Amino acid sequence: MSSVNSEPVSFDFSVAICTYNGEKRLPDVLECLLQQTHIDGLNWEVIVVDNNSTDGTASVVDAFRAKWPEQVPLRYAFEAKQGASFARHHAVKIARSPLIGFLDDDNLPSPVWIEQAYQFGQAHPQAGAYGSRIWGQFESNPPPDFERISAFLALTDRGPDPLLYKPSQKILPPSAGLVTRRQVWLDHVPAQPVLSGRTHKSMLTGEDLESILHIQRAGWEIWYNPQMEVEHKIPRGRLERCYLISFFRGIGLSRHRTRTLSFPIWCRPLVMPVYVINDLRKIMYQVLKYRRMVFTNTVAACEMTLYCYSLVSPLYLWQRSLRQALQKAKS
């Protein structure tokens, strides 16, 4: 584990909001940040990273500056490269504090989120990153048995006590509500990841797990902090079957990367057959358990989609990597 560089910083905490076309969602997040309490004496800043938006995201930031407290900078940055991983890396590079808290533009932090995030970082110096307790705020009723897949939508409730994510458990927090140490991220998270995040052209996801896995592999601890509470606004469209199936297809296709990254390079070919057998087992079990409902029940169909696309994930990512290499060679 590398040590954190002692570079001069001017703030104690940075909040980074990465957004794409967040004109309508961003105001609620900024209002929550205006209502933060118990932060007297804490120097903090807010960075809105506009990930190539085509709406009025920039004008929203300008409008909020008129009522924003002078002692808390509200900064705007533009990242033209599409993908959440690029936006987050941009935020980390320009942040002026050792701790950075990520919020998506549909995350509403509690009034003590910044205080609890900062205090946890001070109390756990070996924590390279730590996640929030995230509740769902649903615009419409989720499908039956939604709790089976809720964690994939960044809803995280692991109880009222702090929890250390052990590498052997293969469980990590989502990037929504995540806090990381700036220098740890810069030291270990590559600027050009394999997984870049969902875009308007692709639902391939997993970029948040890839980043956190790099930090965990370097020897830093990853924690869950229940005192950092966040409400995740989930609109009606994201609970519809069509969106969910597409979403789980993207998770499945990214799984080879997130499954094997924690293993040494030499070991990865050896664990691949184990994952293939496990995916086949889950597919067979799903068919036997649900029969026709595996296609008609939304949650069962999401699980089946995840298992099937996890199975083909190694081939998909290999073909994707080959295409990118050929395109780069041509250019």
C-alpha positions in Angstrom: 0.0 0.0 0.0 1.5 3.3 -1.0 1.4 6.2 1.4 -0.6 9.4 0.8 1.5 12.2 -0.5 1.7 15.2 1.8 0.8 17.8 -0.8 -0.6 21.2 0.3 -4.4 21.4 0.2 -6.7 24.3 0.9 -9.9 22.4 1.8 -10.9 19.6 4.1 -13.5 18.0 1.9 -14.7 18.1 -1.7 -18.2 17.1 -2.9 -18.1 16.0 -6.6 -21.4 15.8 -8.5 -20.9 14.1 -11.9 -23.9 14.7 -14.2 -25.1 14.2 -17.7 -28.1 16.3 -18.7 -28.9 16.9 -15.1 -30.6 20.2 -15.5 -33.8 19.0 -13.8 -32.1 16.7 -11.2 -29.2 18.9 -10.1 -31.1 21.6 -8.2 -32.4 19.1 -5.6 -28.9 17.9 -4.9 -27.5 21.4 -4.5 -30.4 22.4 -2.2 -29.5 19.4 0.1 -25.9 20.6 0.2 -27.1 24.1 1.2 -28.8 22.5 4.2 -25.7 20.7 5.6 -25.3 21.2 9.3 -22.5 20.6 12.0 -19.9 21.8 9.5 -18.7 24.9 11.3 -15.0 25.2 10.9 -14.9 22.7 8.0 -13.6 24.1 4.7 -15.3 22.4 1.9 -16.1 22.9 -1.8 -18.5 21.6 -4.4 -17.5 20.6 -7.9 -20.1 19.9 -10.6 -18.6 17.9 -13.4 -20.7 18.3 -16.6 -20.1 15.1 -18.6 -20.8 16.4 -22.0 -24.4 17.5 -21.3 -26.6 19.0 -24.1 -29.1 20.7 -21.7 -28.9 23.7 -19.4 -26.7 22.0 -16.7 -24.1 24.9 -16.8 -26.9 27.5 -16.3 -28.2 25.7 -13.2 -24.8 26.0 -11.6 -24.6 29.7 -12.5 -28.1 30.3 -11.0 -27.1 28.6 -7.7 -24.0 30.7 -7.4 -26.2 33.8 -6.7 -27.4 32.2 -3.4 -24.4 30.1 -2.6 -22.3 31.0 0.5 -19.1 32.7 -0.5 -17.0 30.6 1.8 -18.0 27.4 0.0 -16.8 27.5 -3.6 -19.3 26.1 -6.2 -17.2 25.1 -9.1 -18.1 24.0 -12.6 -16.0 21.7 -14.8 -16.7 20.2 -18.2 -15.6 16.7 -19.2 -16.1 15.9 -22.9 -15.2 12.3 -22.7 -18.4 10.4 -22.2 -18.6 8.0 -19.2 -18.9 8.4 -15.4 -15.4 7.1 -14.8 -13.9 10.0 -16.9 -16.1 12.5 -15.0 -15.0 11.2 -11.6 -11.4 11.1 -12.6 -11.7 14.7 -13.7 -13.2 15.7 -10.4 -10.4 14.0 -8.5 -7.7 15.7 -10.5 -9.1 19.2 -9.8 -10.3 18.7 -6.2 -8.5 20.7 -3.6 -8.9 18.5 -0.6 -7.6 15.1 0.6 -11.2 13.6 0.8 -13.7 13.6 -2.1 -17.3 12.6 -1.7 -19.1 11.5 -4.9 -22.8 12.2 -5.4 -24.8 11.4 -8.5 -27.3 14.0 -9.7 -30.1 11.8 -8.3 -28.6 11.5 -4.8 -30.0 13.5 -1.9 -27.6 13.5 1.0 -28.8 13.9 4.6 -28.1 17.2 6.4 -25.2 15.6 8.2 -23.7 13.7 5.3 -20.6 15.9 4.9 -20.0 16.0 8.6 -20.2 12.2 8.9 -18.2 11.6 5.8 -15.4 13.9 7.1 -15.4 12.4 10.6 -15.3 8.8 9.3 -12.3 9.6 7.2 -10.4 11.0 10.2 -11.3 8.1 12.4 -10.3 5.5 9.8 -7.0 6.5 8.2 -6.6 3.1 6.5 -9.9 3.5 4.6 -9.1 4.3 1.0 -12.8 4.6 0.2 -16.1 4.2 2.1 -19.7 4.1 1.0 -23.0 5.4 2.3 -26.3 3.9 3.5 -28.6 4.5 0.5 -32.4 4.4 0.6 -34.6 4.4 -2.5 -37.1 7.2 -3.2 -39.3 5.7 -5.8 -41.5 7.6 -8.3 -43.6 4.5 -8.8 -44.0 1.1 -7.1 -41.1 -1.3 -7.9 -42.0 -4.7 -9.3 -42.7 -7.6 -6.9 -39.7 -9.1 -5.2 -37.6 -6.0 -6.1 -35.5 -6.4 -3.0 -33.7 -9.3 -4.8 -32.2 -6.9 -7.3 -32.3 -3.6 -5.4 -28.6 -3.6 -4.6 -27.7 -3.4 -8.3 -29.5 0.0 -8.4 -27.1 1.3 -5.7 -29.5 0.8 -2.8 -27.3 -0.2 0.1 -28.5 -1.0 3.6 -26.1 -3.2 5.5 -27.3 -2.3 9.0 -26.7 0.4 11.5 -23.1 -0.3 12.3 -19.9 0.4 10.2 -18.8 -2.6 8.2 -15.4 -3.5 6.6 -15.8 -5.0 3.1 -13.4 -8.0 3.1 -11.8 -8.8 -0.2 -12.8 -12.5 0.2 -16.5 -11.5 0.2 -16.5 -10.0 -3.3 -18.9 -7.2 -2.2 -18.2 -3.5 -2.6 -20.2 -0.3 -2.2 -21.5 1.6 -5.3 -20.0 5.0 -6.3 -23.2 6.8 -5.3 -22.4 8.4 -1.9 -18.8 7.1 -2.0 -15.9 8.9 -0.4 -12.4 8.4 -1.4 -9.0 9.7 -0.6 -7.8 11.9 -3.4 -4.2 10.7 -3.5 -5.2 7.1 -3.2 -7.4 7.4 -6.2 -4.7 9.2 -8.2 -2.1 6.5 -7.2 -4.2 3.4 -8.1 -7.2 4.2 -10.3 -6.2 4.3 -14.0 -7.3 7.3 -16.0 -8.1 5.0 -18.9 -10.3 2.2 -17.4 -11.6 -0.9 -19.1 -15.1 0.0 -18.0 -16.0 3.7 -18.5 -19.7 3.6 -17.5 -23.1 4.0 -19.2 -23.6 6.4 -22.0 -26.5 7.3 -24.3 -25.0 4.7 -26.7 -24.2 1.9 -24.2 -25.5 0.4 -21.0 -22.2 -1.2 -20.1 -21.6 -0.5 -16.5 -19.3 -1.6 -13.6 -17.0 1.3 -13.8 -17.5 2.1 -10.1 -16.6 -1.4 -9.0 -13.5 -1.4 -11.2 -12.3 1.8 -9.5 -12.9 0.6 -6.0 -11.3 -2.8 -6.8 -8.1 -1.0 -7.8 -8.0 0.7 -4.4 -8.7 -2.5 -2.5 -6.1 -4.4 -4.5 -3.5 -1.8 -3.4 -4.1 -2.7 0.2 -6.5 0.0 1.3 -9.6 -0.8 3.4 -13.1 -0.3 1.9 -15.9 0.5 4.4 -19.6 1.0 4.8 -20.6 4.0 6.9 -24.3 4.0 7.9 -24.1 7.5 9.3 -23.7 8.8 5.8 -27.3 8.5 4.6 -28.4 9.2 1.0 -31.8 9.0 -0.7 -31.5 7.8 -4.3 -34.3 9.1 -6.5 -35.4 6.4 -8.9 -37.8 7.6 -11.6 -40.6 5.6 -13.1 -38.7 4.8 -16.2 -35.9 3.0 -14.4 -38.4 0.6 -12.8 -39.9 -0.4 -16.1 -39.1 -3.9 -17.5 -37.4 -2.6 -20.7 -34.9 -0.4 -18.8 -34.2 -3.0 -16.2 -33.5 -5.8 -18.7 -31.1 -3.5 -20.6 -29.5 -2.4 -17.4 -28.8 -6.0 -16.2 -27.5 -6.8 -19.7 -24.9 -4.1 -19.2 -24.0 -5.4 -15.7 -23.6 -8.9 -17.0 -21.4 -7.9 -19.9 -19.0 -6.1 -17.5 -18.8 -8.9 -15.0 -15.7 -10.6 -16.3 -13.7 -7.5 -15.5 -15.1 -6.9 -12.0 -14.9 -10.6 -11.1 -11.3 -11.2 -12.0 -9.6 -7.8 -11.3 -9.0 -8.8 -7.6 -7.0 -11.9 -8.7 -3.4 -11.8 -9.8 -3.0 -11.7 -13.6 -1.6 -15.3 -13.7 -4.6 -16.6 -11.7 -7.3 -15.1 -13.9 -7.4 -17.8 -16.6 -7.7 -20.4 -13.8 -10.8 -18.9 -12.2 -12.6 -18.3 -15.5 -13.9 -21.9 -15.7 -15.2 -21.7 -12.1 -17.3 -18.6 -13.0 -18.5 -20.3 -16.2 -19.7 -23.3 -14.3 -21.3 -21.2 -11.7 -23.2 -19.1 -14.3 -24.4 -22.2 -16.0 -25.6 -23.6 -12.7 -27.5 -20.4 -11.9 -29.1 -20.4 -15.4 -30.3 -24.0 -15.0 -31.6 -23.3 -11.5 -33.5 -20.2 -12.7 -35.2 -22.2 -15.4 -36.1 -25.0 -13.1 -37.4 -22.7 -10.4 -39.4 -20.2 -12.5 -40.0 -22.1 -15.7 -42.1 -19.8 -18.0 -42.0 -17.1 -15.3 -38.3 -16.7 -16.0 -39.4 -14.6 -19.0 -42.7 -13.1 -17.7 -41.6 -12.1 -14.1 -39.6 -8.9 -14.3 -37.2 -9.7 -11.4 -36.6 -13.3 -12.5 -36.0 -12.0 -16.1 -33.5 -9.5 -14.8 -31.6 -12.2 -12.9 -31.7 -14.5 -15.9 -30.4 -11.7 -18.1 -27.6 -11.1 -15.6 -26.5 -14.8 -15.5 -26.6 -15.2 -19.3 -24.6 -12.1 -20.1 -22.2 -12.8 -17.3 -21.5 -16.1 -19.1 -20.6 -14.3 -22.4 -18.8 -11.4 -20.7 -15.2 -12.7 -21.3 -15.8 -13.1 -25.0 -17.6 -9.7 -25.2 -14.9 -7.8 -23.5 -12.2 -9.5 -25.5 -13.9 -8.6 -28.8 -14.5 -5.0 -27.5 -10.8 -4.7 -26.6 -9.8 -6.0 -30.0 -12.1 -3.5 -31.8 -10.7 -0.6 -29.8 -7.1 -1.7 -30.6 -7.9 -1.9 -34.3 -9.5 1.5 -34.3 -6.5 3.0 -32.5 -4.1 1.4 -35.0 -6.1 2.8 -37.9 -6.1 6.3 -36.4 
